Amino acid sequence: MKQLINICKMDQLTLKKYVAKQLSATHSNIQFDNGYVFAQGTMPVLLVAHLDTVHQNLPQTILYDETTEALSSPEGIGGDDRAGIYMVLEVIKKFNCSVLFCDDEEIGAVGANKFIDTHI
């Protein structure tokens, strides 16, 4: 749960650098580019999540309810798509899927469109 809480508290650029570092443990070729981070895996599956959130400000307080195993914050935890990032990082510990993390999805899929333009 600590990793998910840390992911929820990171700004987009810090999170982008964090996921690139995490990918370096499982993938040999990581593309850290303007708009996205991409890593080619050995499995024919692409896992996708975005690095931004709808909330303008990062959460200052994150509460964890051990009974329900739920996170909450009065400022919003950015579960869209911080939970997705956490899940992707967990999946690639067992399966070497390709991974795409996009910037600025909430303001018009900016990173996804930049990735599409690469024709990878």
Short mmCIF file of the C-alpha atoms (twelve columns), coordinates in Angstrom:
data_MODEL
# 
_entry.id   MODEL 
# 
loop_
_atom_site.group_PDB 
_atom_site.id 
_atom_site.type_symbol 
_atom_site.label_atom_id 
_atom_site.label_alt_id 
_atom_site.label_comp_id 
_atom_site.label_asym_id 
_atom_site.label_seq_id 
_atom_site.Cartn_x 
_atom_site.Cartn_y 
_atom_site.Cartn_z 
_atom_site.pdbx_PDB_model_num 
ATOM 1   C CA . MET A 1   0.000   0.000   0.000   1 
ATOM 2   C CA . LYS A 2   2.955   2.299   0.648   1 
ATOM 3   C CA . GLN A 3   3.917   2.279   -3.047  1 
ATOM 4   C CA . LEU A 4   0.375   3.225   -4.130  1 
ATOM 5   C CA . ILE A 5   0.232   6.048   -1.590  1 
ATOM 6   C CA . ASN A 6   3.588   7.372   -2.840  1 
ATOM 7   C CA . ILE A 7   2.364   7.182   -6.452  1 
ATOM 8   C CA . CYS A 8   -0.735  9.192   -5.514  1 
ATOM 9   C CA . LYS A 9   1.401   11.951  -3.982  1 
ATOM 10  C CA . MET A 10  3.760   12.438  -6.961  1 
ATOM 11  C CA . ASP A 11  3.433   15.196  -9.534  1 
ATOM 12  C CA . GLN A 12  3.361   14.080  -13.174 1 
ATOM 13  C CA . LEU A 13  7.070   14.636  -13.960 1 
ATOM 14  C CA . THR A 14  8.256   12.957  -10.758 1 
ATOM 15  C CA . LEU A 15  5.931   10.037  -11.460 1 
ATOM 16  C CA . LYS A 16  7.200   9.795   -15.042 1 
ATOM 17  C CA . LYS A 17  10.790  9.496   -13.790 1 
ATOM 18  C CA . TYR A 18  9.674   6.992   -11.138 1 
ATOM 19  C CA . VAL A 19  7.949   4.645   -13.609 1 
ATOM 20  C CA . ALA A 20  10.954  4.802   -15.944 1 
ATOM 21  C CA . LYS A 21  13.197  3.746   -13.069 1 
ATOM 22  C CA . GLN A 22  10.799  0.923   -12.132 1 
ATOM 23  C CA . LEU A 23  10.729  -0.266  -15.759 1 
ATOM 24  C CA . SER A 24  14.533  -0.457  -15.813 1 
ATOM 25  C CA . ALA A 25  14.311  -3.465  -13.488 1 
ATOM 26  C CA . THR A 26  12.201  -5.452  -15.974 1 
ATOM 27  C CA . HIS A 27  12.773  -3.972  -19.443 1 
ATOM 28  C CA . SER A 28  15.993  -3.333  -21.340 1 
ATOM 29  C CA . ASN A 29  14.852  -0.644  -23.784 1 
ATOM 30  C CA . ILE A 30  12.926  2.245   -22.245 1 
ATOM 31  C CA . GLN A 31  11.887  5.276   -24.287 1 
ATOM 32  C CA . PHE A 32  11.467  8.316   -22.057 1 
ATOM 33  C CA . ASP A 33  10.067  10.815  -24.500 1 
ATOM 34  C CA . ASN A 34  8.099   14.044  -24.653 1 
ATOM 35  C CA . GLY A 35  4.586   12.834  -23.857 1 
ATOM 36  C CA . TYR A 36  5.167   9.254   -22.770 1 
ATOM 37  C CA . VAL A 37  7.344   6.467   -21.399 1 
ATOM 38  C CA . PHE A 38  7.346   3.250   -23.433 1 
ATOM 39  C CA . ALA A 39  9.056   -0.087  -22.844 1 
ATOM 40  C CA . GLN A 40  8.863   -3.019  -25.251 1 
ATOM 41  C CA . GLY A 41  8.201   -6.320  -23.514 1 
ATOM 42  C CA . THR A 42  8.491   -9.901  -24.692 1 
ATOM 43  C CA . MET A 43  4.771   -10.664 -24.401 1 
ATOM 44  C CA . PRO A 44  2.325   -9.492  -27.104 1 
ATOM 45  C CA . VAL A 45  0.367   -7.375  -24.613 1 
ATOM 46  C CA . LEU A 46  0.469   -3.596  -24.107 1 
ATOM 47  C CA . LEU A 47  -0.452  -2.250  -20.668 1 
ATOM 48  C CA . VAL A 48  -1.402  1.444   -20.692 1 
ATOM 49  C CA . ALA A 49  -1.956  3.990   -17.934 1 
ATOM 50  C CA . HIS A 50  -1.713  7.772   -17.780 1 
ATOM 51  C CA . LEU A 51  0.435   9.860   -15.494 1 
ATOM 52  C CA . ASP A 52  -1.803  12.868  -14.874 1 
ATOM 53  C CA . THR A 53  -4.940  13.206  -12.820 1 
ATOM 54  C CA . VAL A 54  -8.048  15.402  -12.912 1 
ATOM 55  C CA . HIS A 55  -7.103  17.012  -9.594  1 
ATOM 56  C CA . GLN A 56  -5.251  20.333  -9.835  1 
ATOM 57  C CA . ASN A 57  -3.463  19.856  -6.498  1 
ATOM 58  C CA . LEU A 58  -1.674  16.821  -5.113  1 
ATOM 59  C CA . PRO A 59  -3.203  15.199  -2.040  1 
ATOM 60  C CA . GLN A 60  -1.747  16.323  1.262   1 
ATOM 61  C CA . THR A 61  -3.574  13.734  3.334   1 
ATOM 62  C CA . ILE A 62  -4.175  10.132  2.333   1 
ATOM 63  C CA . LEU A 63  -6.120  7.886   4.667   1 
ATOM 64  C CA . TYR A 64  -6.010  4.099   4.559   1 
ATOM 65  C CA . ASP A 65  -8.855  2.063   6.044   1 
ATOM 66  C CA . GLU A 66  -7.420  -1.336  6.959   1 
ATOM 67  C CA . THR A 67  -10.881 -2.893  7.328   1 
ATOM 68  C CA . THR A 68  -12.035 -2.045  3.812   1 
ATOM 69  C CA . GLU A 69  -8.518  -1.674  2.374   1 
ATOM 70  C CA . ALA A 70  -9.614  1.630   0.821   1 
ATOM 71  C CA . LEU A 71  -7.661  4.834   0.270   1 
ATOM 72  C CA . SER A 72  -9.282  8.237   0.469   1 
ATOM 73  C CA . SER A 73  -8.326  11.873  0.653   1 
ATOM 74  C CA . PRO A 74  -10.307 15.090  0.995   1 
ATOM 75  C CA . GLU A 75  -8.177  16.434  -1.881  1 
ATOM 76  C CA . GLY A 76  -8.775  13.351  -4.072  1 
ATOM 77  C CA . ILE A 77  -6.222  10.558  -4.485  1 
ATOM 78  C CA . GLY A 78  -5.977  10.691  -8.275  1 
ATOM 79  C CA . GLY A 79  -7.269  7.146   -8.609  1 
ATOM 80  C CA . ASP A 80  -7.692  7.977   -12.284 1 
ATOM 81  C CA . ASP A 81  -5.119  6.590   -13.217 1 
ATOM 82  C CA . ARG A 82  -2.706  6.299   -10.305 1 
ATOM 83  C CA . ALA A 83  -4.289  2.948   -9.416  1 
ATOM 84  C CA . GLY A 84  -3.678  1.889   -13.028 1 
ATOM 85  C CA . ILE A 85  0.008   2.798   -12.769 1 
ATOM 86  C CA . TYR A 86  0.317   0.791   -9.571  1 
ATOM 87  C CA . MET A 87  -1.392  -2.207  -11.184 1 
ATOM 88  C CA . VAL A 88  0.838   -2.074  -14.281 1 
ATOM 89  C CA . LEU A 89  3.951   -1.997  -12.090 1 
ATOM 90  C CA . GLU A 90  2.669   -5.034  -10.189 1 
ATOM 91  C CA . VAL A 91  1.810   -7.012  -13.357 1 
ATOM 92  C CA . ILE A 92  5.231   -6.511  -14.942 1 
ATOM 93  C CA . LYS A 93  6.887   -8.099  -11.918 1 
ATOM 94  C CA . LYS A 94  5.533   -11.437 -13.242 1 
ATOM 95  C CA . PHE A 95  4.845   -10.826 -16.930 1 
ATOM 96  C CA . ASN A 96  7.102   -8.981  -19.364 1 
ATOM 97  C CA . CYS A 97  4.373   -7.022  -21.161 1 
ATOM 98  C CA . SER A 98  5.010   -3.893  -23.177 1 
ATOM 99  C CA . VAL A 99  4.149   -0.776  -21.192 1 
ATOM 100 C CA . LEU A 100 3.009   2.730   -22.139 1 
ATOM 101 C CA . PHE A 101 2.610   5.546   -19.620 1 
ATOM 102 C CA . CYS A 102 1.165   8.720   -21.176 1 
ATOM 103 C CA . ASP A 103 1.359   12.378  -20.144 1 
ATOM 104 C CA . ASP A 104 -1.627  14.725  -20.138 1 
ATOM 105 C CA . GLU A 105 -4.448  12.314  -20.910 1 
ATOM 106 C CA . GLU A 106 -6.899  14.414  -18.918 1 
ATOM 107 C CA . ILE A 107 -6.361  17.454  -21.146 1 
ATOM 108 C CA . GLY A 108 -6.783  15.737  -24.501 1 
ATOM 109 C CA . ALA A 109 -4.762  12.501  -24.685 1 
ATOM 110 C CA . VAL A 110 -1.617  14.504  -25.498 1 
ATOM 111 C CA . GLY A 111 0.879   11.743  -24.686 1 
ATOM 112 C CA . ALA A 112 -1.129  9.020   -26.410 1 
ATOM 113 C CA . ASN A 113 -1.294  11.094  -29.587 1 
ATOM 114 C CA . LYS A 114 2.463   11.714  -29.472 1 
ATOM 115 C CA . PHE A 115 3.031   7.974   -29.070 1 
ATOM 116 C CA . ILE A 116 0.705   7.188   -31.988 1 
ATOM 117 C CA . ASP A 117 2.716   9.585   -34.170 1 
ATOM 118 C CA . THR A 118 5.863   7.496   -33.556 1 
ATOM 119 C CA . HIS A 119 4.326   4.477   -35.408 1 
ATOM 120 C CA . ILE A 120 5.909   2.079   -32.918 1 
# 
